[in-house]
Structure formats: structure tokens, C-alpha cells
């Protein structure tokens, strides 16, 4: 990620937080607004970060992944059902991961084995996820009157959680902490391990990688399935950390915003996380505009994340280059 793009992200986040402070109600202190914006930003950035990391692993291997939305939506439903039936939030998270892996395996089978157009494959998964979860939500959840098992409790870091202004940032739920840990871990794996080198070579020059003895098909399957597990955790966020219920289409386009964050972040973990924070800040402004009496129509503020997505995908902020072989099926000689 270039310094200019990183500076742009930091500037936008500062502008959003500063705007919330300037436009706040006179009855609310600036420090309270800043603390709320920071904590809410991190919370909203969590599923975007996980979705972007899922897409990163797929696309670094050469498999285009616009199916992040479908994977996360399916995982959100699976996590809710798993937790509601077993009354265990941990099992709910594992169920979400399992569903994410299953959807990712389908995407890999279509894209890698059958060499179906990868955009078509991702679109099929998104449509299928929306249809199946919507149907099962009516036929299973509502008719059986399933009740969620609650939400994952917040975990606070002693001392840091008591700091002024930034203290709420260190009081997050488990999946938020998992997202933060996965960012440096993914960077370490991709750029500082032999497997990461093989992954990047398969995504850039698959024939050269094959000539060097790397199993291109297996590497792509592995990357897509690991990405599916991460997307599954992101899906579990919606029903186990956000609200203890499932609603059709509740991911609300977050998978596509995660894809935009991945692109804007230059296909790097740190860049994707920074871009996710920017989208999270835009969502945080929407929430805090209602909470602190900011005199801006909620509908206008609510458009910010989607407007940012359009701007970024349109390439106004600057062009970036994906891995060379992404979207290109590999056929061994």
C-alpha cells in the first residue's frame, strides 16, 4: 500500500471523527464522541477486515472472489442455527466457519476444477446464499421460533481499557480481537513463509510455479478454503456479536465493501485493514449521528460507506494492480 493512499485513509478517518465532534449536540463532550467513534469504527470494521482477508487469500492464489458476500451470509445463518440449537456460542462460531469452508469449497470446485468463469461462480454463490438463507429463515427459524443463544461477551484489556478517549477501543468482543490478530498473522504467512511464497507464485505465474514443482491446484484449493473459514468467522459476527438473530440479507452488502477494501488496500493485509477502518468510520458516523444529535439526515450519512465503495472501485483514488493470474483458470499440460 502506497504512503499516499495510507495518508488519504488516515485523513478521511480523522475528517469523519472530527466532523462528528464539530456537529455534535452541545450537551455531549467532544471526548465522548471521539471515544464512541473509535470503538464503533473498530466494531464495524471487523466483518469488513475478515471479508477482505478472506478475499486476499483467494486472490493471491489467482482465484477471483466476489462470493465473499454469499459466504458471510451463509455463515451468519449457520452460526445462528448452531448457537440456537446447541446453546453454545463457540459451536455457533465453529458452525459459521464450517459453512464458510463449504461455500468456499464449492467456489474452488467450480473455479479451479471445472474452470468455470470465476465471476460467474461467485455470482452463483451469492444468489444461492441469499435464496437458501431466506427460505430457511422462514421455514426453520420463524416456524420453529428459534431463539438465539445471546452475544459473545466483550473482552477488556486491563489498564488500557481505562485510558481516556481510547479506552473503549480496548473493550471489544472476541471476533473483533480475532480480526486484529489475523491481520499481522496473514501478513506473516503470505510474505514470510515458504507456503506464502508458493501462494504468491501461483497467483502471479502459475506455469512457472508448476515447473518449480508446486501443485497449483492444491495450493489454490487450500487458499480458497482457508479464506472461506475466515469469511465464516466474519459471518458469525453478524449473529453472534452484532445482533442475536438472523434476518435475510443481513450482511447488507458488507462482502462487496470488503472486496473494495481489499482492492483499495493493494491486496495486502495491512492495506485491507486500513481501508476497512475507513469504511468502519463511515458507518460509525452514521450510528453516532443518531446517538449524539448530529444535525445531518441519517439517510445521507448512511450512504457514505457505499459512496466510498463506488469512488474506490471507480479508480478515482488511484489504480492498483491485482495478482497477474487472478481470474484466469489454470489448466495443466
C-alpha positions in Angstrom: 0.0 0.0 0.0 1.4 3.4 -1.0 2.1 6.1 1.5 -0.2 8.4 -0.3 -3.1 6.0 -0.1 -2.4 5.4 3.6 -2.3 9.1 4.3 -5.6 9.5 2.4 -7.2 6.9 4.6 -5.9 8.4 7.9 -7.0 11.8 6.7 -10.5 10.6 5.9 -10.9 8.8 9.2 -9.7 12.0 11.0 -12.2 14.0 9.0 -15.1 11.7 9.9 -14.2 11.7 13.6 -13.6 15.5 13.6 -16.8 16.1 11.7 -18.8 14.1 14.3 -17.2 16.2 17.1 -17.9 19.5 15.4 -21.5 18.7 14.6 -22.3 17.0 18.0 -25.0 18.2 20.3 -23.7 20.9 22.8 -24.8 18.7 25.6 -22.2 16.0 24.7 -18.5 16.4 25.2 -16.0 16.0 22.3 -14.1 13.3 24.2 -17.2 11.1 24.5 -18.0 11.5 20.8 -14.3 10.6 19.9 -14.3 7.6 22.2 -17.6 6.3 20.7 -16.5 6.9 17.1 -13.2 5.0 17.7 -14.9 2.0 19.4 -17.8 1.9 16.8 -15.3 2.2 13.9 -13.4 -0.8 15.1 -16.5 -2.8 15.6 -17.9 -2.1 12.2 -14.6 -2.7 10.6 -14.5 -6.3 12.0 -16.5 -8.1 9.4 -15.0 -6.0 6.6 -11.5 -6.9 7.8 -12.3 -10.6 7.9 -14.0 -10.5 4.5 -11.1 -8.6 3.0 -8.6 -11.1 4.4 -10.7 -14.0 3.0 -10.7 -12.4 -0.4 -7.0 -11.6 -0.1 -6.0 -15.3 0.3 -8.2 -16.3 -2.6 -7.0 -13.7 -5.0 -3.3 -14.0 -4.0 -3.7 -17.6 -5.2 -5.2 -16.5 -8.5 -8.9 -17.1 -7.8 -11.1 -14.1 -8.0 -13.6 -14.0 -5.2 -16.7 -11.9 -5.4 -18.5 -14.5 -3.4 -17.4 -13.0 0.0 -21.0 -11.7 0.5 -22.6 -15.1 0.0 -20.0 -16.9 2.2 -20.6 -14.4 5.0 -24.4 -14.5 4.7 -24.4 -18.3 4.7 -22.0 -18.4 7.7 -24.2 -15.9 9.6 -27.2 -18.2 9.2 -25.1 -21.3 10.1 -23.6 -19.6 13.2 -27.1 -18.6 14.4 -28.5 -22.1 13.9 -25.5 -23.7 15.5 -25.7 -21.5 18.6 -29.5 -21.6 18.8 -29.7 -25.4 18.7 -26.7 -26.2 21.0 -26.9 -23.0 23.2 -23.2 -22.7 22.7 -21.7 -19.6 21.2 -18.4 -21.4 20.5 -20.2 -24.1 18.5 -22.0 -21.3 16.7 -18.7 -19.8 15.6 -17.4 -23.2 14.5 -20.6 -23.8 12.6 -20.2 -20.5 10.8 -16.6 -21.4 9.9 -17.8 -24.8 8.6 -20.4 -23.2 6.4 -17.8 -20.7 5.1 -15.5 -23.5 4.2 -18.3 -25.4 2.5 -19.2 -22.4 0.3 -15.5 -21.8 -0.4 -15.0 -25.4 -1.5 -17.9 -25.1 -3.9 -16.3 -21.9 -5.3 -13.0 -23.7 -5.6 -14.6 -26.7 -7.3 -16.3 -24.5 -9.9 -13.4 -22.2 -10.5 -10.4 -24.4 -10.2 -11.5 -27.9 -11.1 -14.3 -27.1 -13.6 -12.7 -23.9 -14.7 -16.0 -22.0 -14.7 -15.7 -18.2 -15.1 -14.8 -17.1 -11.6 -17.0 -14.1 -11.6 -20.0 -16.3 -12.7 -19.1 -18.8 -9.9 -19.0 -16.1 -7.3 -22.3 -14.6 -8.5 -23.9 -18.0 -8.4 -22.8 -18.5 -4.7 -24.1 -15.0 -3.8 -27.5 -15.7 -5.3 -27.7 -19.2 -3.9 -26.8 -18.0 -0.4 -29.4 -15.2 -0.5 -32.1 -17.7 -1.7 -31.3 -20.6 0.6 -30.9 -18.5 3.8 -34.0 -16.5 3.0 -36.1 -19.7 2.6 -34.7 -21.4 5.7 -35.1 -18.3 7.7 -38.9 -18.5 7.1 -39.3 -22.3 7.2 -36.9 -23.1 10.1 -36.2 -20.0 12.2 -39.6 -18.4 12.2 -41.8 -21.5 12.1 -39.7 -23.2 14.8 -39.4 -19.9 16.8 -35.7 -20.4 17.3 -34.2 -18.1 19.8 -30.5 -17.1 19.6 -28.1 -18.0 22.3 -27.1 -14.4 23.0 -24.0 -12.4 22.1 -20.3 -13.0 22.8 -19.2 -11.0 25.8 -16.8 -8.1 25.5 -13.2 -8.8 26.5 -11.3 -5.8 28.0 -7.5 -5.3 28.3 -6.7 -4.3 31.8 -5.2 -0.8 32.2 -5.6 0.1 28.5 -9.3 -0.2 28.7 -9.3 2.5 31.5 -7.4 5.1 29.3 -9.4 8.3 28.5 -10.8 8.5 24.9 -9.2 5.4 23.5 -10.2 3.1 26.4 -13.4 1.8 24.7 -11.2 0.6 21.8 -9.7 -2.0 24.2 -13.1 -3.4 25.2 -14.1 -5.5 22.2 -15.8 -8.8 21.6 -13.8 -11.9 20.7 -14.3 -11.8 16.9 -13.1 -8.2 16.8 -9.9 -9.3 18.6 -9.6 -12.3 16.2 -9.7 -9.9 13.2 -7.0 -7.7 14.7 -4.8 -10.8 15.3 -5.4 -12.2 11.8 -4.1 -9.0 10.1 -0.4 -9.4 11.2 -0.7 -13.2 11.1 -1.8 -13.2 7.5 1.0 -10.7 6.6 3.5 -13.0 8.2 2.2 -16.1 6.4 1.9 -14.6 3.0 5.2 -12.6 3.0 7.5 -14.5 5.4 6.8 -18.3 5.0 7.5 -20.8 2.2 3.8 -21.5 1.8 3.2 -17.8 1.3 5.8 -17.7 -1.3 4.2 -20.6 -3.1 0.8 -18.9 -2.8 2.0 -15.7 -4.4 3.9 -17.5 -7.2 0.7 -19.4 -8.0 -1.2 -16.2 -8.2 1.3 -14.5 -10.4 2.9 -17.1 -12.6 1.1 -20.5 -12.2 3.0 -22.2 -15.0 6.4 -21.2 -13.6 5.2 -22.3 -10.2 4.2 -25.7 -11.7 7.6 -26.0 -13.4 9.2 -25.4 -10.0 7.3 -28.4 -8.5 4.4 -26.5 -6.8 1.0 -28.1 -7.0 -1.1 -25.2 -8.4 -4.5 -26.8 -7.9 -3.9 -27.9 -4.3 -2.4 -24.5 -3.4 -5.5 -22.7 -4.8 -7.9 -25.1 -3.1 -6.1 -24.6 0.2 -6.1 -20.8 -0.1 -9.7 -20.6 -1.0 -10.8 -22.9 1.8 -8.8 -21.0 4.4 -10.3 -17.8 3.1 -13.8 -19.4 3.5 -13.0 -20.2 7.1 -12.1 -16.6 7.7 -15.2 -15.4 5.9 -17.2 -17.8 8.1 -15.8 -16.0 11.2 -16.9 -12.7 9.6 -20.4 -14.1 9.0 -20.6 -15.3 12.6 -20.0 -11.7 13.7 -23.4 -10.6 12.4 -25.4 -13.1 14.5 -23.1 -13.7 17.5 -21.6 -10.3 18.1 -23.9 -7.8 16.4 -27.5 -9.0 17.0 -28.6 -12.4 18.4 -30.9 -13.1 15.5 -30.8 -13.8 11.8 -32.6 -11.7 9.2 -32.5 -12.3 5.4 -29.7 -10.3 3.6 -28.5 -9.1 7.0 -24.9 -8.8 5.7 -26.3 -5.8 3.7 -23.5 -5.7 1.1 -20.6 -5.9 3.6 -19.0 -8.6 1.4 -18.8 -6.3 -1.5 -17.5 -3.4 0.7 -14.8 -5.9 1.9 -13.9 -6.5 -1.7 -13.5 -2.8 -2.2 -11.3 -2.6 0.9 -9.2 -5.4 -0.5 -8.7 -3.6 -3.8 -8.0 -0.2 -2.2 -5.6 -1.8 0.2 -3.5 -3.1 -2.7 -4.0 -6.8 -1.9 -2.1 -6.5 1.3 -3.3 -7.4 4.9 -2.4 -4.0 6.4 -3.8 -2.1 3.5 -7.1 -4.1 3.6 -7.4 -3.4 7.3 -6.7 0.3 6.9 -9.4 0.5 4.2 -11.8 -1.5 6.4 -11.2 1.1 9.2 -12.2 3.8 6.8 -15.4 2.1 5.9 -15.9 1.4 9.6 -15.5 5.1 10.4 -18.2 6.0 7.8 -20.6 3.5 9.5 -19.6 4.8 12.9 -20.6 8.3 11.8 -24.0 7.0 10.8 -24.6 5.5 14.2 -23.2 8.4 16.2 -25.2 10.9 14.1 -28.3 9.5 15.6 -26.9 8.9 19.1 -25.4 12.4 19.6 -27.8 14.5 17.8 -25.6 15.4 14.8 -27.9 17.6 12.6 -27.4 15.6 9.4 -30.1 13.4 8.0 -29.4 9.8 8.8 -30.2 8.7 5.2 -27.4 10.9 3.9 -24.8 9.7 6.4 -25.9 6.1 5.8 -24.9 6.4 2.2 -21.2 7.2 3.0 -19.9 3.6 3.0 -21.5 2.8 -0.3 -20.4 6.1 -1.9 -16.8 5.3 -0.8 -17.1 1.9 -2.4 -18.2 3.5 -5.7 -15.3 6.0 -5.6 -12.7 3.4 -4.8 -13.9 0.8 -7.4 -14.2 3.6 -10.0 -10.5 4.1 -9.5 -10.7 7.8 -8.6 -8.3 7.3 -5.7 -5.7 5.7 -7.8 -5.2 2.5 -9.8 -3.9 -0.7 -8.3 -2.8 -3.9 -9.9 -4.2 -7.3 -8.8 -2.1 -10.5 -8.9 -1.3 -11.2 -12.6 -3.1 -14.6 -12.8 -6.2 -13.7 -10.8 -9.4 -14.7 -12.6 -7.5 -16.9 -15.1 -8.3 -20.7 -14.8 -5.2 -22.9 -14.7 -5.0 -25.9 -17.0 -2.1 -28.2 -16.5 -0.5 -29.5 -19.7 
